[in-house]
């Protein structure tokens, strides 16, 4: 099993800084050298950083972040995804498609605040920054990206959600799950089991998100249509924003119909980084 690469986490911080610089200077169309200077790297090392982390060149990565590229992908996906949404969950045939199964907590279980459950949680580095993951014997309940400023708050939220559960901080227990999500050949992995907590509507939206293939983007409208609620785009957006299983349930793959990046619970810069990374690896 491949180990989580601390260098990849360090590289992400530079990538994030580069994306912010591109956003702030979008009108000026900064050159690769200017972006490299901003993150304190030579142009040569900056190119190497992108090739290693993103699987592509800085120029291609920047194109992946444009509204024009997003519109192309949305147009391409609208036909492609019809069959996908009519079928079951994404298969595990592709390297980067996570094969997942899931069950949902009943409303009574949700109100019970985790009574009778043991929840192991850990904090780990990933290619997209630090995350908290929480796992019960019935499946993964939480995967949330962390900022230094939000870490204590997110742990407190977890403690409140599972007020009556036995909570155990154990990185050794949770690390294999992180390795499976990001680093292991998914074709040979056991399915990841998720334990969802939400309303029936939210769960329908999250099911639809699980069907979006790696390297594709869809609009909020496409998701609303897929669940048979074409006029509920705003409610779909709210359900997407309530997703506690970031990256695993790929809410980052949903954009505005006009190609805008849309919102993201863990920051639009991270959303752009994940999308660019997926494009580079697809």
C-alpha positions in Angstrom: 0.0 0.0 0.0 1.3 3.4 -1.0 2.0 5.8 1.9 0.5 9.3 2.0 3.1 11.7 0.6 3.8 14.6 2.9 5.5 16.4 -0.1 2.2 16.2 -2.0 0.5 18.1 0.9 3.2 20.7 0.8 2.9 20.9 -3.0 -0.9 21.5 -2.6 -0.2 24.6 -0.5 1.8 26.0 -3.3 -0.8 25.1 -5.9 -3.5 26.8 -3.8 -1.4 29.9 -3.5 -0.8 29.9 -7.3 -4.6 29.5 -8.0 -5.4 32.4 -5.7 -2.8 34.6 -7.5 -4.4 33.6 -10.9 -7.8 34.5 -9.5 -6.7 37.9 -8.2 -4.8 38.8 -11.5 -7.2 37.1 -14.0 -7.6 40.3 -16.0 -3.8 40.6 -16.6 -3.4 36.9 -17.6 -0.2 36.3 -15.6 2.6 34.4 -17.2 3.9 31.1 -15.8 7.0 32.9 -14.7 5.0 35.5 -12.8 3.0 32.8 -11.0 6.2 30.9 -10.3 7.8 34.0 -8.8 4.7 34.5 -6.6 5.1 31.0 -5.0 8.9 31.5 -4.7 9.9 28.9 -7.3 11.9 29.0 -10.4 9.9 28.6 -13.6 11.6 25.2 -14.1 10.7 23.9 -10.6 7.2 25.4 -11.0 6.6 23.3 -14.1 7.9 20.2 -12.3 5.6 20.9 -9.4 2.6 20.9 -11.7 3.7 17.9 -13.7 4.1 15.9 -10.4 1.1 17.1 -8.5 -1.5 17.8 -11.2 -0.3 15.4 -13.9 -0.2 18.3 -16.4 1.5 21.5 -17.3 0.7 24.9 -15.6 -0.7 26.2 -19.0 -3.1 23.2 -19.3 -4.1 23.4 -15.7 -4.9 27.1 -16.1 -7.1 26.3 -19.1 -9.0 23.8 -16.9 -9.9 26.6 -14.6 -11.5 28.8 -17.3 -15.2 29.3 -17.7 -14.9 28.4 -21.4 -13.4 25.0 -20.5 -16.2 24.5 -17.9 -18.8 25.2 -20.5 -17.3 22.7 -22.9 -17.3 20.0 -20.2 -20.8 20.8 -19.2 -22.0 20.5 -22.8 -20.0 17.2 -23.2 -21.4 15.8 -20.0 -25.1 16.5 -20.5 -25.5 13.7 -23.0 -22.9 11.4 -21.6 -24.5 11.5 -18.1 -28.1 10.6 -19.1 -27.3 6.9 -19.3 -25.2 7.1 -16.2 -28.0 8.6 -14.1 -30.4 6.0 -15.4 -28.0 3.2 -14.3 -26.7 2.4 -10.8 -23.7 3.8 -9.1 -20.4 4.4 -10.9 -18.6 1.1 -11.5 -15.1 0.5 -10.3 -13.7 -0.1 -13.7 -11.8 3.1 -13.8 -8.7 3.8 -11.7 -9.9 7.0 -10.2 -13.6 6.2 -9.7 -14.2 5.3 -6.1 -16.4 2.2 -5.8 -18.8 2.9 -2.9 -21.8 1.4 -1.2 -23.9 3.2 1.3 -26.7 3.1 3.8 -28.6 5.9 5.4 -29.3 6.5 9.1 -33.0 6.5 9.9 -34.5 9.8 11.3 -34.7 8.0 14.7 -31.0 7.0 14.6 -30.1 10.6 13.5 -31.9 12.0 16.5 -30.3 9.5 18.8 -26.9 11.3 18.4 -24.9 8.2 17.8 -26.2 6.2 20.8 -24.6 2.7 20.7 -22.1 3.7 18.0 -18.3 3.8 18.2 -16.8 6.6 16.0 -13.1 6.5 15.2 -11.8 9.8 13.7 -8.5 11.0 12.5 -6.8 14.0 10.9 -4.7 13.4 7.8 -2.8 15.2 5.0 -4.2 14.7 1.5 -3.4 16.0 -2.0 -5.9 18.8 -1.3 -4.9 19.9 2.3 -5.7 18.5 5.7 -8.9 16.6 6.4 -10.9 15.0 9.2 -12.4 11.6 8.6 -14.9 9.8 10.9 -15.8 6.1 10.6 -18.3 3.9 12.4 -18.6 0.1 12.0 -21.4 0.9 9.5 -19.3 3.2 7.3 -17.7 6.5 6.8 -19.8 9.4 8.2 -17.6 12.4 7.7 -14.9 13.6 5.4 -14.2 17.3 5.8 -11.3 19.4 4.7 -9.7 21.6 7.4 -8.2 25.0 7.7 -6.2 25.8 10.8 -8.9 28.3 11.8 -11.7 25.7 11.5 -10.1 22.6 12.9 -11.4 23.0 16.5 -14.9 24.0 15.2 -15.2 20.9 13.0 -14.1 18.6 15.8 -16.7 20.2 18.0 -19.4 19.8 15.4 -18.5 16.1 15.1 -18.7 15.8 18.9 -22.2 17.4 18.9 -23.4 15.2 16.0 -22.3 12.1 17.9 -22.9 13.4 21.4 -24.0 9.9 22.7 -21.5 7.9 20.7 -18.1 6.7 21.9 -15.6 8.9 20.0 -12.0 7.7 19.6 -9.3 9.8 18.0 -7.1 7.2 16.2 -5.1 8.1 13.1 -3.8 4.5 12.8 -7.4 3.3 12.4 -8.4 5.9 9.9 -5.2 6.1 7.8 -6.0 3.0 5.6 -9.2 4.6 4.5 -7.4 7.8 3.4 -4.9 5.6 1.5 -7.8 3.8 -0.2 -9.5 7.1 -1.2 -6.4 8.8 -2.6 -3.6 6.4 -3.2 -4.5 2.8 -3.7 -5.4 1.2 -7.1 -9.2 1.4 -6.7 -9.7 -1.6 -9.0 -8.4 -3.9 -6.3 -10.0 -2.2 -3.3 -13.0 -3.3 -1.3 -15.9 -0.8 -1.8 -15.9 2.1 0.6 -19.0 2.0 2.7 -20.7 5.3 3.6 -23.2 6.0 6.4 -25.3 9.0 5.2 -27.1 11.4 7.6 -29.7 13.5 5.9 -33.3 14.0 4.6 -34.7 11.8 1.9 -34.2 14.7 -0.6 -30.6 15.3 0.4 -29.8 11.6 0.1 -31.4 11.5 -3.5 -29.1 14.4 -4.4 -26.0 12.7 -2.9 -26.9 9.5 -4.8 -26.9 11.5 -8.0 -23.5 13.1 -7.2 -22.1 9.6 -6.7 -22.9 8.8 -10.3 -20.8 11.7 -11.8 -17.7 10.0 -13.3 -14.2 11.1 -12.5 -13.1 13.9 -14.8 -16.6 15.1 -15.6 -18.6 18.2 -14.5 -22.3 18.7 -14.4 -24.7 21.6 -13.7 -27.0 22.1 -10.7 -29.8 21.8 -13.4 -28.6 18.4 -14.5 -28.7 17.1 -10.9 -32.2 18.6 -10.4 -33.4 16.8 -13.6 -31.7 13.6 -12.6 -33.6 13.3 -9.4 -36.9 14.3 -11.1 -37.1 17.7 -9.5 -36.3 20.1 -12.4 -37.5 23.2 -10.6 -35.6 22.5 -7.4 -32.2 23.8 -8.4 -31.9 26.0 -5.3 -32.8 23.1 -3.0 -30.3 20.9 -4.9 -27.6 23.5 -4.2 -28.5 23.6 -0.5 -28.4 19.8 -0.3 -25.0 19.8 -2.1 -23.7 22.3 0.4 -24.9 20.0 3.3 -22.6 17.1 2.1 -20.5 15.9 5.0 -18.5 13.6 2.8 -16.4 16.0 0.7 -14.5 14.5 -2.2 -16.0 11.0 -1.7 -19.4 12.3 -2.6 -18.1 14.5 -5.4 -20.0 17.8 -4.9 -17.0 19.6 -6.4 -18.0 18.3 -9.9 -21.2 20.5 -9.9 -20.9 23.9 -11.5 -23.2 26.7 -12.5 -24.9 26.2 -15.9 -23.0 29.2 -17.4 -19.7 27.7 -16.4 -19.2 29.6 -13.1 -17.4 27.6 -10.4 -20.4 27.8 -8.0 -20.0 27.4 -4.2 -18.0 24.9 -2.3 -18.2 24.2 1.4 -14.4 24.0 1.7 -13.6 27.0 -0.5 -13.7 27.7 -4.2 -9.9 27.7 -4.5 -9.8 24.1 -3.2 -12.7 23.2 -5.6 -10.7 24.6 -8.5 -7.6 22.7 -7.4 -9.5 19.4 -7.2 -11.2 19.9 -10.6 -7.8 20.8 -12.2 -6.2 17.8 -10.6 -8.9 15.5 -11.8 -8.7 16.9 -15.3 -4.9 16.3 -15.2 -5.3 12.7 -14.1 -8.3 11.7 -16.3 
